[in-house]
């Protein structure tokens, strides 16, 4: 056996050992950060907070939800109402449709782009590491989603920080481990 073949064999053995170590490290990290059934869910919003996001009064919010027949979570003796983001978006669409020909009012309720509008792209970039690009992107995406926009956040960082902040890190680790074992 010549030295070149021997060196390739040693290199391949080292790569396999590195692969095994990386797989076990990723699995351990995923297990410690996110237990098997852990899942991040967006909390529900109190009526006063939901009304602020929708740009209406809490009373009008309750009347609209009742008019729509929404099953709203009611908590406590006073039966305080709590709304999910999905319910808030349903209310947005309903109010926009109810606004009819008043396009400014309809757009205020439901700001999502229409079929004939171009998509908007916002990028947070900097060549320097540690300049809060991911944190800014995640918080901006969350803010815009709460304002009623449909958001696609793309995480191109090998660390997957945005995915982790949004609770997707465990799923990513599982997919990566499956990919490495192929």
WOKA-V462454 format. One record per backbone hydrogen bond with DSSP energy under -1.0 kcal/mol. NH is the residue of the N-H (numbers start at 1). CO is the residue of the C=O. E is the energy in kcal/mol with one decimal. If there is no record, write none. Layout:
NH,CO,E  NH,CO,E
This chain:
6,2,-2.0  7,3,-2.7  8,4,-2.3  9,5,-2.2  10,6,-2.3  11,7,-2.6  12,8,-2.7  13,9,-2.3  14,10,-2.4  15,11,-2.4  16,12,-2.3  17,13,-2.2  18,14,-2.7  19,15,-2.6  20,16,-2.3  21,17,-2.5  22,18,-2.9  23,19,-2.6  24,20,-2.3  25,21,-2.2  26,22,-2.8  27,23,-2.3  28,24,-2.4  29,25,-2.7  30,26,-2.7  31,27,-2.3  32,28,-2.4  33,29,-2.5  34,30,-2.5  38,35,-2.4  45,83,-3.3  47,81,-1.6  50,46,-3.0  51,47,-2.5  52,48,-1.4  53,49,-2.0  54,50,-2.1  55,51,-1.4  56,51,-2.2  61,57,-2.2  62,58,-2.3  63,59,-2.4  64,60,-2.5  65,61,-2.7  66,62,-2.4  67,63,-2.5  68,64,-2.3  69,65,-1.0  70,65,-2.3  72,70,-1.2  73,82,-1.1  75,80,-2.7  79,76,-1.1  80,75,-2.5  82,73,-2.4  83,45,-3.0  88,84,-2.3  89,85,-2.4  90,86,-2.1  91,87,-2.4  92,88,-2.2  93,89,-2.2  94,90,-2.4  95,91,-2.9  96,92,-2.4  97,93,-2.4  98,94,-2.3  99,95,-1.6  102,99,-1.7  103,101,-1.9  106,102,-2.4  107,103,-2.8  108,104,-1.7  109,105,-1.8  110,106,-2.8  117,114,-1.9  136,132,-2.1  137,133,-2.4  138,134,-2.8  139,135,-2.3  140,136,-2.5  141,137,-2.5  142,138,-2.4  143,139,-2.5  144,140,-2.6  145,141,-2.3  146,142,-2.2  147,143,-1.2  148,145,-1.2  149,144,-2.3  160,157,-1.6  164,160,-2.3  165,161,-2.7  166,162,-1.7  167,164,-1.4  168,163,-3.7  172,168,-2.0  173,169,-2.8  174,170,-2.4  175,171,-2.1  176,172,-2.6  177,173,-2.6  178,174,-2.2  179,175,-2.4  180,176,-2.6  181,177,-1.7  182,179,-1.0
